[in-house]
Amino acid sequence: MPLNSGQYSIAKWISILHRNGQSYVTKKLKYYNIGSGQYIILLNLYSNDGISQEKLSDYLKIDKGSIAKSIKKLEDEAYIKRIIDSDDKRAYKVFLTQKALDTMPIVQKAIESWEEVIVADLTECERQMIESLLNKIAHKAYSIHKCE
């Protein structure tokens, strides 16, 4: 089905943007051995270094098995380190390494590059409008999910 067929819902358009964005950013980060499920973890740790693996899973809405697998890959690549939580010996806290901190500008640039590509043909007014509308939709989605 052609993309301009009018047969797509908002959710489908968002899904298309998400999948293509994941692919684009993953290609940009291939040299660094950072995959699509991993750069989002690094970004979140950049803001929440030392968060527990379980809280990270809850926050990102990614199942615990997938988070564990991604964290293992990041640990193997020396981007993160896991330390047993002193309050709960069964849990791990996750921290960025210096390698991750040094790579973070590259990760951020890859994401910014994707955004620049997809909005290149929009006016400033259209950019502001789409950002505002997506923000509103995302907050609604978050509030519904949070209440369940």
DSSP file (Angstrom, degrees, kcal/mol; ACC not computed):
  #  RESIDUE AA STRUCTURE BP1 BP2  ACC     N-H-->O    O-->H-N    N-H-->O    O-->H-N    TCO  KAPPA ALPHA  PHI   PSI    X-CA   Y-CA   Z-CA
    1    1 A M              0   0    0      0, 0.0     4,-0.0     0, 0.0     0, 0.0   0.000 360.0 360.0 360.0 126.9    0.0    0.0    0.0
    2    2 A P    >   -     0   0    0      0, 0.0     3,-1.5     0, 0.0     5,-0.3  -0.295 360.0-122.1 -63.4 148.1    1.5    3.4   -1.0
    3    3 A L  T 3  S+     0   0    0      1,-0.3     3,-0.5     2,-0.1     5,-0.2   0.781 109.9  53.4 -62.7 -27.2    2.3    5.8    1.9
    4    4 A N  T 3  S+     0   0    0      1,-0.2    -1,-0.3     2,-0.1     0, 0.0   0.174  75.2 106.9 -94.9  19.6    0.0    8.5    0.5
    5    5 A S  S <  S-     0   0    0     -3,-1.5    -1,-0.2     1,-0.1    -2,-0.1   0.624  83.2-126.3 -76.0 -12.1   -3.1    6.3    0.2
    6    6 A G  S    S+     0   0    0     -3,-0.5    -1,-0.1    -4,-0.1    -2,-0.1   0.544  81.4 112.7  79.8   4.9   -4.9    7.9    3.1
    7    7 A Q        +     0   0    0     -5,-0.3     2,-0.4     2,-0.0    -3,-0.1   0.282  50.1 100.6 -93.1   9.9   -5.4    4.4    4.7
    8    8 A Y        -     0   0    0     -5,-0.2     2,-0.1     4,-0.0    -5,-0.0  -0.785  58.8-147.6-103.9 139.6   -3.1    5.1    7.6
    9    9 A S     >  -     0   0    0     -2,-0.4     4,-2.1     1,-0.1     5,-0.2  -0.452  37.0 -99.0 -89.5 170.9   -4.2    6.0   11.1
   10   10 A I  H  > S+     0   0    0      1,-0.2     4,-2.6     2,-0.2     5,-0.2   0.913 124.7  54.4 -56.1 -44.1   -2.1    8.2   13.5
   11   11 A A  H  > S+     0   0    0      1,-0.2     4,-2.3     2,-0.2    -1,-0.2   0.880 107.2  49.9 -60.9 -39.0   -0.7    5.1   15.2
   12   12 A K  H  > S+     0   0    0      2,-0.2     4,-2.5     1,-0.2    -1,-0.2   0.907 110.5  49.5 -67.0 -40.8    0.5    3.7   11.9
   13   13 A W  H  X S+     0   0    0     -4,-2.1     4,-2.5     2,-0.2    -2,-0.2   0.916 112.0  48.5 -63.7 -42.2    2.2    7.0   10.9
   14   14 A I  H  X S+     0   0    0     -4,-2.6     4,-2.7     1,-0.2    -1,-0.2   0.908 111.0  51.1 -63.5 -40.8    3.9    7.1   14.3
   15   15 A S  H  X S+     0   0    0     -4,-2.3     4,-2.8    -5,-0.2     5,-0.2   0.909 109.6  49.8 -62.4 -42.8    5.0    3.5   13.9
   16   16 A I  H  X S+     0   0    0     -4,-2.5     4,-2.3     2,-0.2     5,-0.3   0.928 112.6  47.2 -61.6 -45.8    6.4    4.2   10.4
   17   17 A L  H  X S+     0   0    0     -4,-2.5     4,-2.4     2,-0.2    -2,-0.2   0.920 113.5  49.0 -61.2 -43.9    8.4    7.2   11.8
   18   18 A H  H  X S+     0   0    0     -4,-2.7     4,-2.7     2,-0.2    -2,-0.2   0.946 112.7  45.4 -62.6 -50.5    9.6    5.1   14.8
   19   19 A R  H  X S+     0   0    0     -4,-2.8     4,-2.1     1,-0.2    -1,-0.2   0.918 116.2  45.5 -62.6 -44.1   10.8    2.2   12.7
   20   20 A N  H  X S+     0   0    0     -4,-2.3     4,-2.4    -5,-0.2    -1,-0.2   0.876 112.9  51.3 -67.7 -36.3   12.5    4.3   10.1
   21   21 A G  H  X S+     0   0    0     -4,-2.4     4,-2.7    -5,-0.3     5,-0.3   0.914 108.7  50.9 -64.9 -43.0   14.1    6.5   12.8
   22   22 A Q  H  X S+     0   0    0     -4,-2.7     4,-2.5     1,-0.2    -2,-0.2   0.928 112.3  47.4 -58.7 -45.5   15.4    3.4   14.6
   23   23 A S  H  X S+     0   0    0     -4,-2.1     4,-2.1    -5,-0.2    -2,-0.2   0.918 112.8  48.4 -63.0 -45.2   16.9    2.2   11.4
   24   24 A Y  H  X S+     0   0    0     -4,-2.4     4,-1.9     2,-0.2    -2,-0.2   0.946 115.2  42.9 -61.5 -51.3   18.5    5.5   10.6
   25   25 A V  H  X S+     0   0    0     -4,-2.7     4,-1.6     1,-0.2    -1,-0.2   0.898 111.8  54.6 -65.8 -40.5   20.0    6.1   14.0
   26   26 A T  H  < S+     0   0    0     -4,-2.5     4,-0.5    -5,-0.3    -1,-0.2   0.902 108.0  49.9 -60.2 -41.1   21.2    2.4   14.2
   27   27 A K  H >< S+     0   0    0     -4,-2.1     3,-0.8     1,-0.2     4,-0.4   0.904 109.6  51.3 -63.4 -40.6   23.1    2.9   10.9
   28   28 A K  H 3< S+     0   0    0     -4,-1.9     3,-0.2     1,-0.2    -1,-0.2   0.803 116.5  40.7 -65.1 -28.6   24.7    6.1   12.2
   29   29 A L  T ><>S+     0   0    0     -4,-1.6     5,-1.4     5,-0.2     3,-1.2   0.340  82.6 103.9-103.2   5.7   25.9    4.3   15.3
   30   30 A K  G X 5S+     0   0    0     -3,-0.8     3,-2.0    -4,-0.5    -1,-0.2   0.889  76.0  58.1 -56.1 -43.5   26.9    1.0   13.7
   31   31 A Y  G 3 5S+     0   0    0     -4,-0.4    -1,-0.3     1,-0.3    -2,-0.1   0.798 107.3  49.0 -56.5 -30.1   30.6    1.8   13.9
   32   32 A Y  G < 5S-     0   0    0     -3,-1.2    -1,-0.3     2,-0.2    -2,-0.2   0.383 111.7-120.3 -92.7   2.4   30.2    2.2   17.7
   33   33 A N  T < 5 +     0   0    0     -3,-2.0     2,-0.5    -4,-0.3    -3,-0.2   0.880  65.5 141.6  57.4  41.2   28.4   -1.2   18.1
   34   34 A I      < -     0   0    0     -5,-1.4    -1,-0.2    -8,-0.2    -5,-0.2  -0.966  34.6-158.8-114.5 118.5   25.3    0.5   19.5
   35   35 A G    >>  -     0   0    0     -2,-0.5     4,-2.0    -3,-0.1     3,-1.1  -0.288  32.9 -94.6 -92.8 178.0   22.0   -0.9   18.4
   36   36 A S  H 3> S+     0   0    0      1,-0.3     4,-0.6     2,-0.2    -1,-0.1   0.838 124.1  47.0 -64.2 -35.4   18.5    0.5   18.2
   37   37 A G  H 34 S+     0   0    0      1,-0.2     4,-0.3     2,-0.1    -1,-0.3   0.562 114.2  50.9 -81.0  -6.3   17.4   -1.0   21.6
   38   38 A Q  H <> S+     0   0    0     -3,-1.1     4,-2.2     2,-0.1     3,-0.3   0.811  95.6  60.2-102.4 -36.0   20.6    0.2   23.2
   39   39 A Y  H  X S+     0   0    0     -4,-2.0     4,-2.4     1,-0.2     5,-0.2   0.854 102.8  55.7 -66.6 -30.3   21.0    3.9   22.3
   40   40 A I  H  X S+     0   0    0     -4,-0.6     4,-1.9     2,-0.2    -1,-0.2   0.848 107.1  50.6 -67.8 -32.4   17.7    4.7   24.1
   41   41 A I  H  > S+     0   0    0     -3,-0.3     4,-2.5    -4,-0.3     5,-0.2   0.929 109.9  49.6 -67.8 -45.9   19.1    3.1   27.2
   42   42 A L  H  X S+     0   0    0     -4,-2.2     4,-2.0     1,-0.2    -2,-0.2   0.918 110.2  51.1 -59.1 -43.4   22.2    5.2   27.0
   43   43 A L  H  X S+     0   0    0     -4,-2.4     4,-0.9     1,-0.2    -1,-0.2   0.910 111.8  46.8 -61.0 -42.2   20.2    8.3   26.6
   44   44 A N  H  X S+     0   0    0     -4,-1.9     4,-1.8     1,-0.2     3,-0.5   0.872 110.9  51.2 -70.3 -35.7   18.0    7.5   29.6
   45   45 A L  H  < S+     0   0    0     -4,-2.5     4,-0.4     1,-0.2    -1,-0.2   0.828 100.2  64.6 -68.4 -30.0   21.1    6.7   31.7
   46   46 A Y  H  < S+     0   0    0     -4,-2.0    -1,-0.2     1,-0.2     3,-0.2   0.849 114.7  31.7 -59.6 -32.9   22.6   10.0   30.7
   47   47 A S  H  < S+     0   0    0     -4,-0.9    -2,-0.2    -3,-0.5    -1,-0.2   0.683 134.2  30.6 -93.7 -22.7   19.7   11.6   32.6
   48   48 A N  S >< S+     0   0    0     -4,-1.8     3,-1.7    -5,-0.1    -2,-0.2  -0.303  76.3 178.9-134.8  48.9   19.3    9.0   35.3
   49   49 A D  T 3  S+     0   0    0     -4,-0.4    46,-0.2     1,-0.3    -3,-0.1  -0.291  72.0  26.2 -58.0 133.2   22.7    7.4   35.9
   50   50 A G  T 3  S+     0   0    0     44,-2.6    -1,-0.3     1,-0.3    45,-0.2   0.517  83.7 148.9  91.7   6.5   22.5    4.7   38.5
   51   51 A I    <   -     0   0    0     -3,-1.7    43,-2.7    43,-0.5    -1,-0.3  -0.356  54.2-100.2 -67.6 152.8   18.9    3.9   38.0
   52   52 A S  B  >  -A   93   0A   0     41,-0.2     4,-2.4     1,-0.1    41,-0.2  -0.417  23.7-120.0 -73.4 153.0   18.0    0.3   38.7
   53   53 A Q  H  > S+     0   0    0     39,-2.3     4,-2.0     1,-0.2    -1,-0.1   0.883 115.1  51.7 -58.7 -39.1   17.6   -2.1   35.8
   54   54 A E  H  > S+     0   0    0     38,-0.3     4,-2.5     2,-0.2    -1,-0.2   0.912 109.3  48.1 -67.1 -43.2   14.0   -2.7   36.9
   55   55 A K  H  > S+     0   0    0      2,-0.2     4,-3.0     1,-0.2     5,-0.2   0.881 109.9  53.4 -65.1 -36.9   13.1    1.0   37.0
   56   56 A L  H  X S+     0   0    0     -4,-2.4     4,-2.4     2,-0.2    -1,-0.2   0.918 109.1  49.1 -61.6 -43.4   14.7    1.5   33.6
   57   57 A S  H  X>S+     0   0    0     -4,-2.0     5,-1.9     2,-0.2     4,-0.9   0.924 114.1  45.6 -60.7 -46.4   12.5   -1.3   32.2
   58   58 A D  H  <5S+     0   0    0     -4,-2.5     3,-0.4     2,-0.2    -2,-0.2   0.923 113.6  49.0 -63.7 -45.2    9.4    0.3   33.7
   59   59 A Y  H  <5S+     0   0    0     -4,-3.0    -2,-0.2     1,-0.2    -1,-0.2   0.900 116.9  40.1 -63.7 -43.0   10.3    3.8   32.5
   60   60 A L  H  <5S-     0   0    0     -4,-2.4    -1,-0.2    -5,-0.2    -2,-0.2   0.559 104.4-127.5 -84.8  -7.8   11.1    2.8   29.0
   61   61 A K  T  <5 +     0   0    0     -4,-0.9     2,-0.4    -3,-0.4    -3,-0.2   0.906  63.5 137.6  59.9  42.3    8.1    0.3   28.8
   62   62 A I      < -     0   0    0     -5,-1.9    -1,-0.2    -6,-0.2    -2,-0.1  -0.969  60.5-104.9-119.1 134.4   10.4   -2.4   27.7
   63   63 A D     >  -     0   0    0     -2,-0.4     4,-2.2     1,-0.1     3,-0.3  -0.167  29.6-114.1 -61.1 153.9   10.1   -5.9   29.1
   64   64 A K  H  > S+     0   0    0      1,-0.2     4,-2.5     2,-0.2     5,-0.2   0.818 113.4  55.1 -60.4 -35.4   12.7   -7.0   31.6
   65   65 A G  H  > S+     0   0    0      2,-0.2     4,-2.1     1,-0.2    -1,-0.2   0.915 109.6  45.9 -65.2 -43.3   14.2   -9.7   29.4
   66   66 A S  H  > S+     0   0    0     -3,-0.3     4,-2.5     2,-0.2    -2,-0.2   0.898 113.1  50.0 -67.1 -40.2   14.8   -7.3   26.5
   67   67 A I  H  X S+     0   0    0     -4,-2.2     4,-2.9     2,-0.2     5,-0.2   0.930 110.3  50.9 -62.5 -44.6   16.3   -4.7   28.9
   68   68 A A  H  X S+     0   0    0     -4,-2.5     4,-2.2     1,-0.2    -2,-0.2   0.904 111.3  48.0 -60.5 -41.7   18.6   -7.4   30.3
   69   69 A K  H  X S+     0   0    0     -4,-2.1     4,-2.0     2,-0.2    -1,-0.2   0.924 113.9  46.0 -66.2 -44.5   19.8   -8.4   26.9
   70   70 A S  H  X S+     0   0    0     -4,-2.5     4,-2.4     1,-0.2    -2,-0.2   0.903 112.6  50.6 -64.7 -41.4   20.5   -4.8   25.8
   71   71 A I  H  X S+     0   0    0     -4,-2.9     4,-2.6     1,-0.2    -1,-0.2   0.893 107.9  53.4 -64.3 -39.3   22.3   -4.0   29.0
   72   72 A K  H  X S+     0   0    0     -4,-2.2     4,-2.7    -5,-0.2    -1,-0.2   0.921 109.8  47.9 -60.8 -44.1   24.4   -7.1   28.6
   73   73 A K  H  X S+     0   0    0     -4,-2.0     4,-1.6     2,-0.2    -2,-0.2   0.918 112.9  47.8 -63.3 -43.4   25.4   -6.0   25.1
   74   74 A L  H  <>S+     0   0    0     -4,-2.4     5,-2.9     1,-0.2     6,-0.9   0.869 112.4  49.9 -65.5 -36.0   26.2   -2.5   26.4
   75   75 A E  H ><5S+     0   0    0     -4,-2.6     3,-1.4     3,-0.2    -2,-0.2   0.910 108.3  52.5 -67.7 -42.5   28.2   -4.0   29.2
   76   76 A D  H 3<5S+     0   0    0     -4,-2.7    -2,-0.2     1,-0.3    -1,-0.2   0.820 110.1  49.0 -61.6 -31.4   30.1   -6.2   26.8
   77   77 A E  T 3<5S-     0   0    0     -4,-1.6    -1,-0.3    -5,-0.2    -2,-0.2   0.386 116.9-117.4 -88.7   2.5   31.0   -3.1   24.8
   78   78 A A  T < 5S+     0   0    0     -3,-1.4    21,-0.4     2,-0.2    22,-0.3   0.756  81.3 120.7  67.7  28.1   32.1   -1.3   27.9
   79   79 A Y  S   <S+     0   0    0     -5,-2.9    18,-2.4    20,-0.2     2,-0.3   0.730  77.3  18.4 -88.6 -25.3   29.4    1.4   27.7
   80   80 A I  E     -B   96   0A   0     -6,-0.9     2,-0.4    16,-0.3    16,-0.2  -0.919  62.3-150.2-138.3 164.4   27.8    0.6   31.0
   81   81 A K  E     -B   95   0A   0     14,-2.5    14,-2.7    -2,-0.3     2,-0.4  -0.995  12.9-143.5-134.1 144.3   28.6   -1.1   34.3
   82   82 A R  E     -B   94   0A   0     -2,-0.4     2,-0.4    12,-0.2    12,-0.2  -0.891  15.1-171.5-107.6 136.6   26.2   -2.9   36.6
   83   83 A I  E     -B   93   0A   0     10,-2.6    10,-3.3    -2,-0.4     2,-0.1  -0.989  31.9-106.8-127.9 135.6   26.6   -2.7   40.3
   84   84 A I  E     -B   92   0A   0     -2,-0.4     2,-0.3     8,-0.2     8,-0.3  -0.385  40.8-111.3 -61.3 133.0   24.6   -4.7   42.8
   85   85 A D        -     0   0    0      6,-2.7     3,-0.4     3,-0.6     6,-0.3  -0.507  17.6-146.3 -67.9 124.4   22.2   -2.5   44.7
   86   86 A S  S    S+     0   0    0     -2,-0.3     3,-0.2     1,-0.2    -1,-0.2   0.755  99.7  49.5 -66.3 -23.3   23.3   -2.2   48.3
   87   87 A D  S    S+     0   0    0      1,-0.3     2,-0.3     2,-0.0    -1,-0.2   0.724 124.5  26.0 -86.2 -23.4   19.6   -1.9   49.4
   88   88 A D    >   -     0   0    0     -3,-0.4     3,-2.4     3,-0.1    -3,-0.6  -0.829  65.8-163.2-144.5  99.1   18.5   -5.0   47.4
   89   89 A K  T 3  S+     0   0    0     -2,-0.3    -3,-0.1     1,-0.3    -1,-0.1   0.600  90.3  59.6 -63.0 -11.5   21.2   -7.6   46.7
   90   90 A R  T 3  S+     0   0    0     -6,-0.1    -1,-0.3     2,-0.0     2,-0.3   0.565  99.0  71.5 -89.5  -9.8   19.0   -9.1   43.9
   91   91 A A    <   -     0   0    0     -3,-2.4    -6,-2.7    -6,-0.3     2,-0.4  -0.702  68.1-143.1-110.7 157.9   18.9   -5.9   41.9
   92   92 A Y  E     - B   0  84A   0     -8,-0.3   -39,-2.3    -2,-0.3     2,-0.4  -0.920   3.9-147.1-117.7 144.3   21.4   -4.0   39.8
   93   93 A K  E     -AB  52  83A   0    -10,-3.3   -10,-2.6    -2,-0.4     2,-0.5  -0.876  21.8-139.4-102.2 145.5   22.0   -0.3   39.4
   94   94 A V  E     - B   0  82A   0    -43,-2.7   -44,-2.6    -2,-0.4   -43,-0.5  -0.904  20.8-177.4-114.8 131.3   23.2    0.7   35.9
   95   95 A F  E     - B   0  81A   0    -14,-2.7   -14,-2.5    -2,-0.5     2,-0.2  -0.944  25.7-118.2-128.0 146.4   25.9    3.3   35.4
   96   96 A L  E     - B   0  80A   0     -2,-0.3   -16,-0.3   -16,-0.2     2,-0.2  -0.553  27.7-138.7 -76.6 145.9   27.5    4.9   32.3
   97   97 A T     >  -     0   0    0    -18,-2.4     4,-2.2    -2,-0.2     5,-0.2  -0.475  30.4-100.6 -92.6 172.9   31.2    4.4   31.8
   98   98 A Q  H  > S+     0   0    0      1,-0.2     4,-2.6     2,-0.2     5,-0.2   0.864 124.5  59.5 -61.6 -35.3   33.5    7.1   30.5
   99   99 A K  H  > S+     0   0    0    -21,-0.4     4,-1.5     1,-0.2    -1,-0.2   0.917 106.6  46.7 -59.0 -43.4   33.4    5.5   27.1
  100  100 A A  H  > S+     0   0    0    -22,-0.3     4,-1.5   -21,-0.3    -2,-0.2   0.918 111.5  50.5 -65.3 -43.4   29.6    6.0   27.1
  101  101 A L  H  < S+     0   0    0     -4,-2.2    -2,-0.2     1,-0.2    -1,-0.2   0.888 111.0  49.3 -62.2 -38.5   30.0    9.6   28.2
  102  102 A D  H  < S+     0   0    0     -4,-2.6    -1,-0.2     1,-0.2     4,-0.2   0.805 114.6  45.4 -68.8 -28.9   32.5   10.2   25.5
  103  103 A T  H >X S+     0   0    0     -4,-1.5     4,-1.8    -5,-0.2     3,-1.0   0.635  87.9  90.1 -88.2 -16.7   30.2    8.7   22.9
  104  104 A M  H 3X S+     0   0    0     -4,-1.5     4,-2.8     1,-0.3     5,-0.2   0.848  81.9  55.3 -55.6 -41.2   27.0   10.5   24.0
  105  105 A P  H 3> S+     0   0    0      0, 0.0     4,-2.1     0, 0.0    -1,-0.3   0.863 108.3  50.7 -60.3 -32.2   27.5   13.6   21.7
  106  106 A I  H <> S+     0   0    0     -3,-1.0     4,-2.1    -4,-0.2    -2,-0.2   0.905 110.8  48.0 -69.7 -41.9   27.7   11.2   18.8
  107  107 A V  H  X S+     0   0    0     -4,-1.8     4,-1.9     2,-0.2     5,-0.2   0.940 113.4  47.6 -62.1 -48.1   24.4    9.4   19.9
  108  108 A Q  H  X S+     0   0    0     -4,-2.8     4,-2.6     1,-0.2    -2,-0.2   0.887 110.6  51.9 -62.7 -39.0   22.7   12.8   20.3
  109  109 A K  H  X S+     0   0    0     -4,-2.1     4,-2.5    -5,-0.2    -1,-0.2   0.881 106.5  54.2 -65.8 -38.0   23.9   14.0   16.9
  110  110 A A  H  X S+     0   0    0     -4,-2.1     4,-1.7     2,-0.2    -1,-0.2   0.911 111.9  44.4 -61.8 -42.3   22.6   10.9   15.2
  111  111 A I  H  X S+     0   0    0     -4,-1.9     4,-2.2     2,-0.2    -2,-0.2   0.919 113.5  49.8 -68.9 -44.0   19.1   11.5   16.7
  112  112 A E  H  X S+     0   0    0     -4,-2.6     4,-2.5     1,-0.2    -2,-0.2   0.884 107.9  55.1 -61.0 -38.3   19.3   15.2   15.9
  113  113 A S  H  X S+     0   0    0     -4,-2.5     4,-2.2     2,-0.2    -1,-0.2   0.910 106.8  50.1 -61.6 -43.4   20.3   14.3   12.3
  114  114 A W  H  X S+     0   0    0     -4,-1.7     4,-2.4     1,-0.2    -2,-0.2   0.932 111.0  48.9 -60.1 -46.7   17.2   12.1   11.9
  115  115 A E  H  X S+     0   0    0     -4,-2.2     4,-1.5     1,-0.2    -2,-0.2   0.903 110.0  51.4 -62.1 -40.5   14.9   14.9   13.2
  116  116 A E  H  X S+     0   0    0     -4,-2.5     4,-0.5     1,-0.2    -1,-0.2   0.902 110.2  50.2 -62.0 -40.7   16.5   17.4   10.8
  117  117 A V  H >< S+     0   0    0     -4,-2.2     3,-0.8     1,-0.2     4,-0.3   0.931 111.4  46.2 -63.2 -47.2   16.0   15.0    7.9
  118  118 A I  H 3< S+     0   0    0     -4,-2.4    -1,-0.2     1,-0.2     3,-0.2   0.733 119.4  38.6 -75.7 -20.4   12.3   14.4    8.6
  119  119 A V  H >< S+     0   0    0     -4,-1.5     3,-2.1    -5,-0.2    -1,-0.2   0.343  81.9 108.5-107.3   7.5   11.3   18.0    9.2
  120  120 A A  T << S+     0   0    0     -3,-0.8    -1,-0.1    -4,-0.5    -2,-0.1   0.810  81.7  45.9 -55.1 -34.1   13.5   19.5    6.4
  121  121 A D  T 3  S+     0   0    0     -4,-0.3     2,-0.3    -3,-0.2    -1,-0.3   0.358  95.3  97.0 -94.1   6.4   10.5   20.3    4.2
  122  122 A L  S <  S-     0   0    0     -3,-2.1     2,-0.1     1,-0.1    -3,-0.0  -0.676  73.2-121.8 -95.1 149.2    8.4   21.8    7.0
  123  123 A T     >  -     0   0    0     -2,-0.3     4,-2.5     1,-0.1     5,-0.2  -0.371  33.0-105.4 -75.3 166.7    8.0   25.5    7.8
  124  124 A E  H  > S+     0   0    0      1,-0.2     4,-2.4     2,-0.2     5,-0.2   0.893 124.1  52.5 -61.0 -39.0    9.0   26.7   11.3
  125  125 A C  H  > S+     0   0    0      2,-0.2     4,-2.4     1,-0.2    -1,-0.2   0.918 109.6  48.1 -62.9 -43.8    5.3   27.1   12.0
  126  126 A E  H  > S+     0   0    0      2,-0.2     4,-2.8     1,-0.2     5,-0.2   0.891 110.5  52.4 -64.1 -39.4    4.6   23.5   10.9
  127  127 A R  H  X S+     0   0    0     -4,-2.5     4,-2.3     2,-0.2    -2,-0.2   0.935 111.3  45.7 -61.2 -46.7    7.5   22.2   13.0
  128  128 A Q  H  X S+     0   0    0     -4,-2.4     4,-2.4     1,-0.2    -2,-0.2   0.902 113.8  50.0 -63.3 -40.9    6.2   23.9   16.1
  129  129 A M  H  X S+     0   0    0     -4,-2.4     4,-2.7     2,-0.2     5,-0.2   0.934 111.6  46.1 -64.6 -47.2    2.6   22.7   15.4
  130  130 A I  H  X S+     0   0    0     -4,-2.8     4,-2.7     1,-0.2     5,-0.2   0.902 113.6  49.8 -65.1 -39.9    3.7   19.0   14.9
  131  131 A E  H  X S+     0   0    0     -4,-2.3     4,-2.2    -5,-0.2    -1,-0.2   0.918 112.4  47.5 -63.6 -42.9    5.8   19.1   18.0
  132  132 A S  H  X S+     0   0    0     -4,-2.4     4,-2.2    -5,-0.2    -2,-0.2   0.923 114.2  46.2 -63.9 -45.1    3.0   20.6   20.0
  133  133 A L  H  X S+     0   0    0     -4,-2.7     4,-2.4     2,-0.2    -2,-0.2   0.911 113.6  47.7 -66.5 -42.6    0.5   18.1   18.7
  134  134 A L  H  X S+     0   0    0     -4,-2.7     4,-2.8    -5,-0.2    -1,-0.2   0.883 110.6  53.0 -65.9 -37.1    2.8   15.1   19.3
  135  135 A N  H  X S+     0   0    0     -4,-2.2     4,-2.4    -5,-0.2    -2,-0.2   0.926 110.1  47.8 -60.8 -45.1    3.6   16.4   22.8
  136  136 A K  H  X S+     0   0    0     -4,-2.2     4,-1.8     2,-0.2    -2,-0.2   0.917 113.8  46.4 -63.2 -44.4   -0.1   16.5   23.5
  137  137 A I  H  X S+     0   0    0     -4,-2.4     4,-2.6     2,-0.2    -2,-0.2   0.915 112.2  51.1 -64.2 -43.6   -0.8   13.0   22.2
  138  138 A A  H  X S+     0   0    0     -4,-2.8     4,-2.7     1,-0.2    -2,-0.2   0.904 108.9  50.5 -63.4 -41.9    2.3   11.6   24.0
  139  139 A H  H  X S+     0   0    0     -4,-2.4     4,-2.5     2,-0.2    -1,-0.2   0.891 111.1  49.6 -63.7 -37.9    1.1   13.1   27.3
  140  140 A K  H  X S+     0   0    0     -4,-1.8     4,-2.2     2,-0.2    -2,-0.2   0.934 111.5  48.3 -64.0 -46.2   -2.3   11.6   26.8
  141  141 A A  H  X S+     0   0    0     -4,-2.6     4,-2.4     1,-0.2    -2,-0.2   0.908 112.6  49.2 -61.1 -42.3   -0.8    8.2   26.1
  142  142 A Y  H  X S+     0   0    0     -4,-2.7     4,-2.7     1,-0.2    -1,-0.2   0.921 110.2  50.0 -63.5 -44.2    1.4    8.4   29.1
  143  143 A S  H  X S+     0   0    0     -4,-2.5     4,-1.3     2,-0.2    -1,-0.2   0.870 112.4  47.4 -66.0 -35.6   -1.5    9.4   31.4
  144  144 A I  H  X S+     0   0    0     -4,-2.2     4,-0.8     2,-0.2    -1,-0.2   0.937 115.0  45.3 -68.7 -45.7   -3.6    6.5   30.2
  145  145 A H  H >< S+     0   0    0     -4,-2.4     3,-0.6     1,-0.2    -2,-0.2   0.880 110.4  54.6 -64.5 -38.5   -0.8    4.0   30.5
  146  146 A K  H 3< S+     0   0    0     -4,-2.7    -1,-0.2     1,-0.2    -2,-0.2   0.824 106.1  52.6 -65.0 -32.6    0.1    5.3   34.0
  147  147 A C  H 3<        0   0    0     -4,-1.3    -1,-0.2     1,-0.2    -2,-0.2   0.684 360.0 360.0 -78.7 -18.3   -3.4    4.9   35.3
  148  148 A E    <<        0   0    0     -4,-0.8    -1,-0.2    -3,-0.6    -2,-0.2   0.493 360.0 360.0 -79.6 360.0   -3.7    1.2   34.2
